[in-house]
Every structure is written in structure tokens, then in C-alpha cells.
Amino acid sequence: MELLVIISQVFLYVCFSVLAGSFLLLLIPESQRPDVKIPKYLLLASAVALPIFAFVPVLDITLFIAPRLGLFESFKIVLTTYTVGTAWSFTHIGSILLVLVVGMMRPNEKRIAAFLGILLTFGLMLSIAWSSHAGSMVPLKGITGHFIHLSAVSIWVGVVLIVGWFAVNHNHWLEFLNWFSKVAIGCLAATAISGIVLMNIMVDGYTDSWMVSYGQGLLIKHLFLLPLIFYALINGVIVKYQLSKNAAFNPIPWIRLESLILLVIFTITAFFTQQAPAHDNYLTNDAVSSLFRLFHDGVIDPSSTVGFAVNLPVVYFFLPSILFIGLMLLSIYKKASLLLPFLFSCLFVGCIYCMLMISVVVR
């Protein structure tokens, strides 16, 4: 069931991104973006799928308590007394309204429908934030932090996904970059600030949290931000320079590459949000992450902390990471297949991860 919950959360984030990105682009004048052909069925499918994917955590809790109370009684209790159940009811209602807005959208009324659609999408994000782990631990700060985090990421990812895969040309790309670069920077800043707020709620110490699965997920997610920012800079700086020199240059493949990295981050986020938060009372020898155990197999207890030491194996992984950065640049220069720089990005993250894990000293 845990795997099903993780998969549902990945698709939930993708649906939010598709909706937020699509509605935002429809609000932007055509002279400020490339021509995008967003299928209406994609918006309808995303709106319909939201309550389905959001229901999986509700089902998970229901099945957990069903052996004691029965399936129907458990479902009724989860819907009426659990925050995740009550939030899902609002998600269901909001999704129905969103389906109606998209279904009745006419070509000459797209901007009005997009405005209503993005408001409803943000409302649905708020309901998801309400049912989050952080929201249950510190309601005001947790819900606000999760909402800002989800909204900022969905806008950034959504625009990248829609433009990367549904743009029919790269007309007005420089005009598009002029405003989207500022939006992406704002989303990155909002994501970072809200992420710090959420980390302060969910973990007692960032590096100490690496000893459990939740912290491992945080670390790997943050490491994938490095190639993401790298490609975002390429799209915002190098691509802009190339287009100013050559109007026929096609920038779409590189924004698609950025979207692939973002989808990896979504998957990692969906995985680690299902793990127990990294507090001292969770840190027992049995609760230590299997990934962390690959590097450190000693006894770990609630008093254990993480320190760092530089040694020769650390250098062995640092040097290949520099090499993979060079290969990422080379593959872009040679206009290689998207899979090649994506593979180099994953190998770069793997090297940095191994370097950090080897440098760790448990005290």
C-alpha cells in the first residue's frame, strides 16, 4: 500500500503542475509566450484525477483501522474525524467545480476560465496542505509553509512542463524568458524559504536526519536541485544568448530536460513524505535508513549525531562529479539526446551523495 501512496502523490503533484502551469500560461498574452496547444482533455483529466489520487492516503488509513472497526465504519470515521478525510471532502468538491469550469471553457473566454481555474487550483492545494504532516504538527506554520511550497513548485514545474511538451514553436521565446526567469527565481526563493520552515517543523537537525529515511529523501531531493539550477541557468542565460545570435535556435529540448529533473524531484518528494519525520524519538538502531547503513553499520541511538571528516575516498568521488559537470556542458554543446545529459546529471548527484555519505562521522 505504501508504494501505491507514493505513486499517487507523484501523480497528484503532476496534476497540480499541469493545471497551475496551463492556467498561468493562458493568462499571459500570446505576445509574451510561445504558442502552446493545451489539450482540453489534459486539463479535464488532471481535474478529475486530483480527488482520485488524493483519496489514496484516505484509503490507506481506512484499511489500517478496518480490521478493528469494519470497512464502512472506518471509512465514515476517517472522513468525519481525520483531517486527511475532511480535507479530501473539500478536494472532491473543489475538483467538481474545476471540472465544470474547464468543461464550459470557450475559446473566447479562456482568460476568464483560466482565472477561475487557477483560483480553484490554489484552493485545492490549500486543502492538501491542510492534511499534510507539517499541518498536523504545527497547524498555522505547517499549513502555510506546505501551501507556499506546493504552490511555488507547481507554478515553476507547470510552466516548464506545458511549454516544454506542448509548445508548437518557440516564437516570442525571449519575451517568455523575460518574465518567466523572474517567476522561476521567485518560485525558487519561495520554495527555499518555505522548505526551511517545513524542515524546522519536521526534523530536529538537518544532517542528523540523514540517518533515517525521511532525511535521506530530503538530502537526495536537495542534491537534485543542483543540476536543476544548472539547467535553469542555461535556459535563462545561455539560451537567451543563443537566440539573440541565432533566431532559428530551438530552446525547447533544454526546457524539456529541466522538466525531467523536476519530475525526479517530485518522485523523491512523494517517497520521503511517506516516511516518519526525523525526530529524536524516531532514531533507534532499527529505524536507521538502509541507505545510510550502506556507509555506516555501527550502533546508532537517539544520542547519535552526524559530523564530517575529509578523507581520500571523498576526493575519489569529488573528482568524477566535476567530470560529470563537464560532460553535461559538452552534451549540451554537442546537442546530444536529452537522455545523455539527464544520465550525467544523475551520475553527478550520485557522486556528490556518495562523497557526503563517506565524509559522515557518526558520534
C-alpha positions in Angstrom: 0.0 0.0 0.0 2.9 2.3 0.7 4.1 2.1 -2.9 0.6 3.0 -4.1 0.5 6.0 -1.8 3.9 7.2 -3.2 2.8 6.7 -6.8 -0.5 8.6 -6.2 1.4 11.5 -4.6 3.7 11.8 -7.6 0.7 12.0 -10.0 -1.1 14.4 -7.6 1.9 16.8 -7.9 1.9 16.4 -11.6 -1.8 17.2 -11.9 -1.4 20.3 -9.8 1.6 21.4 -12.0 -0.3 20.8 -15.3 -3.3 22.8 -14.0 -1.3 25.7 -12.5 1.1 25.9 -15.5 -1.7 25.8 -18.0 -3.9 28.4 -16.4 -1.0 30.7 -15.8 0.1 30.5 -19.5 -3.5 31.1 -20.6 -3.5 34.3 -18.6 -0.3 35.5 -20.3 -0.7 37.5 -23.6 0.2 35.5 -26.6 2.9 38.0 -27.5 4.7 37.1 -24.3 5.0 33.3 -24.7 5.4 30.7 -27.4 2.3 29.2 -29.0 1.1 26.4 -26.8 -1.6 23.9 -27.7 -3.0 22.6 -24.4 -5.4 19.7 -25.0 -8.7 20.3 -23.1 -8.8 16.6 -22.2 -5.5 17.0 -20.3 -7.0 19.7 -18.1 -10.2 17.7 -17.6 -8.2 14.5 -16.8 -6.0 16.4 -14.3 -9.0 17.9 -12.6 -10.8 14.5 -12.4 -7.7 12.7 -11.2 -7.0 15.1 -8.3 -9.6 13.7 -5.9 -8.7 10.1 -7.0 -5.0 10.5 -6.2 -5.8 12.5 -3.0 -8.1 9.7 -1.9 -5.3 7.0 -1.7 -3.9 8.3 1.7 -7.6 8.2 3.0 -7.9 4.6 1.8 -4.6 3.7 3.4 -5.8 4.9 6.8 -9.2 3.3 6.3 -7.7 -0.1 5.6 -5.3 0.3 8.5 -8.2 0.6 11.1 -10.7 -1.5 9.2 -9.8 -4.8 10.9 -10.9 -3.4 14.2 -14.0 -1.4 13.2 -15.1 -2.7 9.8 -14.6 -1.1 6.4 -17.7 1.1 6.3 -17.4 2.3 9.9 -13.7 3.0 9.4 -14.3 5.0 6.2 -17.0 7.1 7.9 -14.7 7.8 10.9 -11.8 8.8 8.6 -14.0 11.2 6.6 -15.6 12.8 9.6 -12.9 12.9 12.3 -9.5 12.7 10.5 -8.0 15.8 8.9 -7.0 13.9 5.8 -10.6 12.7 5.3 -12.2 16.1 5.9 -9.6 17.8 3.6 -10.4 15.1 0.9 -14.1 16.1 1.0 -13.2 19.7 0.2 -10.8 18.4 -2.5 -13.6 16.4 -4.0 -16.0 19.4 -4.1 -13.3 21.8 -5.5 -12.4 19.3 -8.2 -16.0 19.1 -9.3 -16.1 22.9 -9.6 -12.8 22.8 -11.5 -14.2 20.2 -14.0 -17.2 22.4 -14.6 -15.0 25.5 -15.3 -12.8 23.6 -17.7 -15.7 21.8 -19.4 -17.6 25.1 -20.0 -14.4 27.0 -21.2 -14.9 28.6 -24.6 -12.2 29.8 -26.9 -13.2 33.5 -26.5 -13.5 33.1 -22.7 -10.2 31.3 -21.9 -8.7 34.1 -19.8 -11.8 34.2 -17.5 -11.9 30.4 -17.2 -8.1 30.4 -16.5 -8.5 33.0 -13.7 -11.3 30.9 -12.1 -9.3 27.7 -12.7 -6.1 29.0 -11.1 -8.1 30.2 -8.0 -9.7 26.8 -7.6 -6.3 25.1 -8.1 -4.8 27.1 -5.3 -7.8 26.3 -3.2 -7.2 22.6 -3.8 -3.6 23.0 -2.9 -4.6 24.6 0.4 -6.8 21.5 1.2 -3.8 19.2 0.5 -1.6 21.4 2.8 -4.3 21.2 5.5 -3.9 17.4 5.5 -0.1 17.4 5.5 2.2 16.1 8.2 3.5 19.6 8.9 0.0 20.9 9.1 -1.0 18.3 11.7 2.1 19.1 13.8 2.1 22.9 13.8 -1.2 23.9 12.1 -0.7 27.6 11.1 3.0 27.4 10.2 2.8 23.9 8.7 -0.2 24.6 6.5 1.1 27.9 5.3 4.6 26.5 4.6 3.3 23.5 2.8 0.8 25.6 0.7 3.5 28.1 -0.3 5.9 25.2 -1.1 3.4 23.3 -3.2 2.1 26.4 -5.0 5.6 27.7 -5.9 6.8 24.3 -7.1 3.6 23.7 -9.1 3.9 27.0 -10.9 7.5 26.5 -11.8 7.1 22.9 -12.8 3.8 23.5 -14.6 5.1 26.2 -16.9 8.2 24.2 -17.7 6.1 21.0 -18.4 3.5 22.8 -20.6 6.0 24.9 -22.6 8.4 22.0 -22.9 6.0 19.4 -24.2 3.0 21.4 -25.7 4.7 24.4 -27.3 4.2 24.2 -31.1 7.0 26.6 -31.8 9.5 28.9 -29.9 8.1 32.2 -31.1 8.5 35.1 -28.6 10.9 32.9 -26.6 13.0 35.9 -25.4 9.8 37.7 -24.3 8.8 34.5 -22.5 12.2 34.2 -20.7 12.0 37.9 -19.6 9.0 37.2 -17.4 9.4 33.5 -16.7 13.0 33.9 -15.4 11.7 36.3 -12.7 8.8 33.9 -11.9 11.2 31.0 -11.6 13.6 33.0 -9.3 10.6 34.0 -7.2 9.4 30.4 -7.0 12.8 29.1 -6.1 13.1 31.7 -3.3 9.6 30.8 -2.0 10.4 27.1 -2.2 13.6 27.6 -0.3 12.1 29.7 2.5 9.0 27.5 2.9 11.3 24.4 2.7 13.3 25.7 5.6 10.2 26.4 7.6 8.9 22.8 6.9 12.3 21.3 7.8 12.3 23.2 11.2 8.9 21.5 11.9 9.7 18.0 10.6 13.3 17.5 11.6 15.4 18.2 14.7 18.6 18.6 12.8 19.2 18.5 9.0 22.4 16.5 8.9 21.3 14.3 11.8 18.1 13.5 9.9 20.3 11.7 7.2 20.3 8.7 9.5 16.7 8.0 8.8 14.7 7.5 5.5 13.0 10.9 5.8 16.3 12.7 6.0 17.8 10.6 3.2 14.9 11.7 1.0 15.5 15.4 1.9 19.2 15.1 1.1 18.7 13.4 -2.3 16.0 15.9 -3.2 18.2 18.8 -2.4 21.1 17.3 -4.4 18.9 17.1 -7.5 18.3 20.8 -7.1 21.9 21.4 -8.2 21.5 20.1 -11.8 18.1 21.7 -11.8 19.5 25.2 -11.1 22.3 24.4 -13.6 19.8 23.8 -16.4 17.6 26.7 -15.3 20.7 29.0 -15.7 21.3 27.5 -19.1 17.7 28.2 -20.1 17.8 31.6 -18.7 21.3 32.8 -19.8 22.9 30.7 -22.5 19.7 30.0 -24.4 18.9 33.7 -24.3 22.3 34.5 -25.7 22.0 31.8 -28.4 18.6 33.2 -29.5 19.9 36.7 -29.7 22.6 35.5 -32.1 20.5 32.9 -34.0 16.7 33.2 -34.1 16.4 29.7 -35.5 18.0 28.2 -32.4 15.5 25.7 -30.8 15.5 26.0 -27.0 12.6 23.6 -26.3 14.8 20.4 -25.8 16.6 22.1 -22.8 13.4 23.1 -21.1 12.3 19.5 -21.5 15.5 18.4 -19.8 14.7 20.7 -16.9 11.2 19.1 -16.7 12.7 15.6 -16.4 14.8 16.7 -13.4 11.8 18.3 -11.8 9.8 15.0 -12.2 12.6 13.2 -10.4 12.4 15.7 -7.6 8.6 15.1 -7.4 9.1 11.4 -7.2 11.7 11.7 -4.4 9.4 14.2 -2.6 6.5 11.8 -2.8 8.6 9.0 -1.4 10.1 10.8 1.6 6.9 12.5 2.7 5.5 9.0 3.5 8.4 8.3 5.9 8.4 9.0 9.6 9.6 12.6 10.4 13.2 12.7 11.7 12.8 13.5 15.4 15.0 12.1 18.2 12.2 9.8 19.4 12.3 8.1 16.0 16.0 7.5 16.0 16.6 3.9 17.1 19.0 1.4 15.7 16.2 -0.4 13.8 14.9 2.9 12.4 18.1 3.8 10.6 17.8 4.1 6.8 19.1 1.2 4.8 20.8 3.7 2.5 22.7 5.1 5.5 23.6 1.6 6.6 25.4 1.0 3.3 28.0 3.5 4.6 27.8 3.2 8.4 26.9 0.0 10.1 27.7 0.9 13.7 25.2 1.1 16.6 23.1 4.2 16.4 20.9 5.5 19.2 18.9 8.8 20.0 22.1 10.5 21.2 24.0 9.9 17.9 24.9 12.9 15.8 26.4 13.4 12.4 29.8 15.1 11.9 32.1 15.3 8.9 35.7 14.4 8.1 37.6 14.7 4.8 39.5 11.7 3.6 40.9 10.2 0.4 37.7 8.4 -0.7 35.9 11.7 -0.5 38.3 13.1 -3.1 37.7 10.0 -5.3 34.0 10.9 -5.6 34.6 14.7 -5.8 36.8 14.5 -8.9 34.2 12.4 -11.0 31.5 14.9 -10.0 33.5 17.7 -11.6 33.9 15.5 -14.7 30.2 14.9 -15.0 29.6 18.7 -14.9 31.9 19.0 -17.8 30.1 16.1 -19.7 26.8 17.8 -19.0 28.1 21.0 -20.7 29.6 19.0 -23.5 26.4 17.1 -24.2 24.5 20.4 -24.4 27.2 22.0 -26.7 27.0 18.9 -29.0 23.2 18.9 -28.9 23.1 15.3 -27.7 20.0 13.4 -26.9 18.2 14.5 -23.8 18.8 11.2 -22.1 22.6 11.8 -22.1 22.7 15.0 -20.0 20.0 13.5 -17.9 22.2 10.5 -17.2 25.2 12.7 -16.5 23.0 14.7 -14.0 22.0 11.5 -12.2 25.6 10.4 -12.0 26.7 13.8 -10.8 24.1 13.6 -8.0 25.2 10.0 -7.2 28.9 11.1 -6.8 28.0 14.1 -4.6 25.7 11.8 -2.5 28.5 9.2 -2.0 31.0 11.9 -1.2 28.8 13.3 1.5 27.9 9.9 3.0 31.6 8.8 3.1 32.6 12.0 4.8 30.0 11.5 7.5 31.2 10.5 11.0 28.6 9.3 13.5 29.4 10.4 17.0 
